């Protein structure tokens, strides 16, 4: 917003320094007057003898010199104050320039102020940290937007192709066309809902209440049990009561995504998924409520595991339009965990498969 120009901070500090110096000088001269000149007699020696100055004589000699001293202090205060204020405000100038560069979109610039720590250096370090996080967040959002636009374009292009084929071939089986369009449209809806859920978790706009992770694990397992049975996969849940604080809907979505991924990315037959919950007390090195989901499957390298939480990724590469989902399962899980102040750890199992561990803050007693 446009604001009228005002007095600079440097000028204000200069006037403050000069004013303080003038007040100090005036107090010093007043002290000389009060404690010295007041004791000089008003009437001097009028008789014979040496000359004795009176109070008036000393005042006549003292006043011009006092005025000259005050004028000198004023000049020194203004010049010295302007110089000192400039030196003190130099770090603030660098911070202002960095802020203006950041406002134009240049987030890679850093202040990197040298010297010992003081208020300005703490501000510069905090600003550099903010720029680093903002740059990483913007980069992540740009990559996510590019991937999302690409993934949304795919079902729309497939729909357009199917409609073009139906227009060119009026004798084409309409039931098969409807089924195909239904599947493509369902995938687009799932992807849109996943994007909205990611946006909701990023904004942190949800109410918090006490939630038991063990109950969420049981509910997710019960919901996905038919899918596990269809794929001949054993699904087990166990563990202790693990109370945390957050959104029941988002935490249930997180648990469901983990169990669903464990079922889908498993062995072709006779696979297994194990869901456990546990609690580490506040006195433990890593306190919190833990949710662990393990599944059998193909062996994964550490490089692949490191990319699984990225949007539109899965163990075998980029997602496609199949039963594996829209490629946002673990990305949604990571966002939900981060929004609840927790951590997500992905570990490849030596025998094959993946172990996902979620740590969330303990609910207050």
N, C-alpha and C positions, 0 to 999 in steps of 0.2 A: 504494500500500500504506500501511496505517496504521502510524505509528511513534510511539513515546512522545515527548512534548515535551522539548526540551533547552534548554540555555542559548543565548540569541540571540547572533548574531555581534556585534551592537552592544555587548552587555554584555561579551562576551569582549574586544573591542577596548578598551573603557573600562577594564576591569581591567588589561589589558596596559599601556595608557598610564600609568595610576596606579602600577602596580607598577614600571615603568621609571623614573618620576619619583622614586619613593621610593628606589629603589636608587641613582640618581644623587645624590640628596640625602644619603643615608647615606654614600656614598663621599666626597662633598665634606667632610662633617663628620669622617669618619675621617682625611682628609688633613690637616685643621686640627689634629686631635689628634696625629697622628704627627709632623708637621713643625714644630709650634709648641709645644704644651703639653708634649711630652716633654722639651724643653730647659729648662723652668722648674724651678728647684731645689725639692726636696720640703720643705726646711727654710728658712724665711724668716730675716730679720735679727732676732735676739732681743735685740741690744744697743741702746744709744741710737742715735738717728738716724731717718730717715724710714721709714715702714712699707713693707715689700716683700711683695707677695702670694706665697703659696706655690702649688704645683701643686694642692693640695686646694682652696684658695680659688678659683682660676680654674675648677676643675672644678665646684665647687658653683654658680658663677655661669653656667657654660657649658651644663651639662646641661639645666636647665629650658628655656633658650632654644632649644637644639637640638631638644628634644622638641616645643616649640611650632612650630618651623620645619618639622619632619617632618609634624606634624598639618596645618599649613597646606598643605604640598605634597600631602598625601593628598587634601584637599578640592579643591584646584585640579586635581589629576590626575583625580579622578572626574568633576567637573563639566565641565572642559574636554575630557576624553576622551569623555564621553557626547555632547557637542555636536559635536566633530570627527568622531567615528565616524558620527553621524547624517548629517553633511554628506557624508562620503565614501561612505556606503552609499545615499544618495538615488538615484543612477542604478540601482543594483541593485534598488531597490524598484520603479522604473518597469519594468524588464525583467521582474520577477516578475509584476507586474500584467498586462503584455502577454502573458506566457506563460499565465496563467490564462484570459485572454480567448480566446486561441487554442485552449486545451483545450476550451472550450465550443463551438467551431466558428466563432468570429468571426475569420476570417483576413484581413480587410481592414484591421484596425488596425495602425498602424505606430508605433514608438517615436519615431523622428525626433529623436534626442538632439542638442542643439546643443552648441557649444563646440569647443575644440581636441581633437585625437585623443589618447586615452589608452586604457588597457586596457578600461575600461567602455564607452567610445564605440565601440571596435572590436567589442566583444561586441554592443552594440546594433545597429550597422550590419550585422554578420553575421546577427543575428536578423531584422532587417528583410528582408535578402536572402532568407533561408530562408523567411520568411512569403510573400514575393512569389512565389517559385518554387512553394511548396506550394499557394498559392491558384490559380495558373495550372494546376498539375497536377490539383488537385481539380476545377476547372472543366472541364478537358479530359476527365477521367474521367466526370464527370456527363453531359456532352454525349454522350460515346461510349456510356455505358450507355443513355441515352435513345434514341439512334439504333439501337443494337444490339437493344434490346427491340422497337422498332418494326419493324426489318427481320426479326427472328425471328418476330414475330407474323404477318407476311404469308404465308409459306409454310404456317404452321399453319392460318391461316384459309382459305387456298385448299384445303388438304387436307380440312378439315372440310366445306367447300362441296361438293367433289367426292364425298365420302362421302354427304352428305345427298342429292345428286342421284341417286347410285347406289341409295340405299335407296328413294327415291320412284319411280324408273324401273327396275324389275328387268330390263327388256328392253334396257337400254343396253349398248352394245358394251363388254364387259369389257376387251378388249385396249387400246382407246383410253384407258379409265380407268386401267389399269395404267401405260401409257406416261406419262400426265400425272402420275400420282402419283409415278412414278419420277423424273421431271424435277424436280418440286417438292421431293421428298425429297433429291435430289442437291444442289440449291441450299442447302437447310438444312444439310446436312452440310458443304458447302464453307464456308458462313458460320461454322459452329461451329468448324471447324478454323482458320479465319482468326482468330477471336477468341482461341482458345487460343494461336496463334502470337504474337499481339500481347502476350498476358499473359506468355508466356515471354521475349520480348525485353525487356519492361519490367522483369522481375525480374533480368535479366542472368545467369540460371542456365544457362550453357553453357560448355563447354571451349573454349579458344583454341589454335589452331595456325596455322602458316604456310599461307597460301592464295594461289594465283595467280589473279587475276581474269580473265586471258586464257583460262585453261582453263575457268573457269566460264562465260564468255561463249560459248565454242565449244559447251559441253555444252548450255546453254540454247537456243542457236540450232539445234542438231541436234534437240533435243526438239520445238521448236515449228516446225520447217521444214514439216511436213505442213500445219499450220494456215495458214502463210504462203502455201504453194502453192495451197491451197484458195481463198484470197482473192485470188490473183493479185498477191501482194506480194513484192517482191525483198528478201531478207534477206542482209545482208553482215556479216561480222565481220573485224576486223583490229586490229593494234596490237602493242605490246610486252608482255613479261612484266611484270606488275604484282603484286608480292608484298605481301601485307598479313597481319595477324594477326587471327584470329577463328574463328567457327564455320563450317566448310565447308557444313553443311546450311543454316544461316540465310543465308549469303552467296549460295548457289545459289538459294535461294528469292527473295532480293532480285533477283538477275539475271533469273530466270525471270519474275518479276512485271513487271519493266521491259520485257522483250522482248514479253511477252504483251500488255501495255497498248499498246505501240507497234504491234503487229499489229492488234489489235481496233479501236483508235481511229485508223484510217488512211483513206486514200482508198478509195472503193468498188472501184476497179480500178487497176492499174498503180501501186500505191503502193510505197514503199520504206522499209526499216528498216536503219539502219547502227549497228553496235555496235563501239566502239573502246575500247582500253585504252592507258594511257600512265602514265609515271612522272615525277614532279618530284623532283630530289634534295633532300637536307636543306638545301643552300645556297640553294635557290630561294625566292622570296617566299612561295609556297604549296606546300610540299613535301607529297608523299603519292602514293598509288596511285589513279589515276583510271579510272572506268568511265563512258563516255558512250554514251547511247542516243538516237538521233535518228530521227524518223519524219515522213513527210509527213502531211498531213491538213488539216482546216479551220483557218482562222485563228482564233487565240485571243487574247482581250484580256488585258491584265495583271491585271485584276480576277479573271477566270476562272482564270488560271494560279495566282494566289495561294491559291485554294481547292482546288486539285486534290489536295493531300496530306491534306485532311480526310477523315475516315471517311465512307463511303457517298456520295462525290461523284465526278463525272466531268465531262468537258468540256461535255457537253450538259445537265448538271443532276444531279438525284438519280438513283440507279440504279433499274432495274426488273428484273423477273424475266425476263431475256433472256440472250443469250450474252455480254454485257459483263461478267459476273462479279458479285460481291457488293459492289463498291464499296470494297474494302479494299486494293486492290493497292498504290497509292502510300502509303497510310497504313502498311501493313506495311513497305514499303521505308523510310519515314522512321524508323520505330521501330528497325528493324534497323541502319540507318546510325548513329542516335544511340547505340544500345547498343554499337556498335563504335568510338565516339569520332570519327565522321566527320561530314561535312556533305552536305546534299542541295540541289541548285540546279535549279530549273525555269525554263526560258526559252522563250518563244514564238518560233518561227522566222518570219522576215519573209514567207517564201513560204507559210506554213501548216504546221501540225504543232507538235511539241514537241521540245525538246532537254533531256534529263535528264542531269545530271552528278553523279556520286557521288565524293566524295573521302574516302579512308580513310587511316589512318596507315600509314606504311611499315613493313614487317616488319624487325626488327633484323637487321643483317648477321651 
